[in-house]
Amino acid sequence: MFVIFSVFYILIAAAMTVLILLQNGEGASAGSGFGGGASATVFGARGSANFLTRATGVLAALFFALSLGMGVYLHNHGTQQNNGADLGVMAGMSNQPAPAKQAPAAATPANPEVPAAAPAAANPAVPAAPAASKQQGEVPAAPAPQKQH
């Protein structure tokens, strides 16, 4: 039944599009509102509705009613409703037990030759001097350039 409504929905939308494109726009005579002889408005006087405008109105009303009806139908008969338990991709994970938590192991340094951080200095404005540990063949770091004033 929903397929039949979908077919009608598409046919009404196509027919309404064709009818709208066939009509002369009211802006086609907009130049006449600036002294070309029309006295009503900028977009021309509003005349009686012809067949195209009435058919467009009827199709628009049918399109709206069919949209509303299909929305109500899909709300009641659409997809399965599982009361907020939809996990999407993770749906299969809800049935598996949670893994047991392990106590974190003590962190071991990746390189045991790296010295541990020195405690903070008594005066936080003065940075602590790094520990000097030179190995054979190690090149000392270049001092930071001083700004010239």
C-alpha positions, 0 to 999 in steps of 0.5 A, a space after each residue: 500500500 505504501 508503494 502505491 502512495 509513493 507512486 502517486 506522490 512522485 506523479 503529483 510532484 512531477 505534474 506540479 513541477 510541470 504546471 509551475 513551469 508552464 505558468 507565466 510568472 507575475 514578474 514577467 510584466 514587472 517593467 510595466 509597473 514602472 510607468 508602462 501602463 499598469 496601475 495596480 502593483 509592481 508585479 501587475 494586477 492580480 486577475 482571476 485564476 486560470 486553469 493552470 493556477 487552480 490545477 497547481 493549487 489542487 495538486 499542492 493540496 494533494 501533495 501536502 495531504 499525501 506527505 502528511 498521510 505518509 508521515 503518519 503511516 510511517 510513524 505507526 508502521 515503519 521500522 521496528 521500535 525498540 524503545 531507545 535501545 538502538 545501538 546501531 553498529 554497537 548492537 552486537 556488543 550489548 550481549 557480551 559481558 564486560 571484560 574484567 578490569 585489571 590493575 594498572 602496572 607500574 610504568 617503567 621508563 622506556 630508556 633507563 638512562 634518562 634521569 628522573 624529573 627533579 622536584 620543583 624548585 622552592 621559587 617557581 619563578 626560577 627554573 631548576 637547572 637540568 641534570 648534566 649527564 654527558 656520555 662519551 661522544 655526546 655533543 652539548 646543546 647550543 645555547 639559545 640565541 640572545 636578542 640584540 637591542 
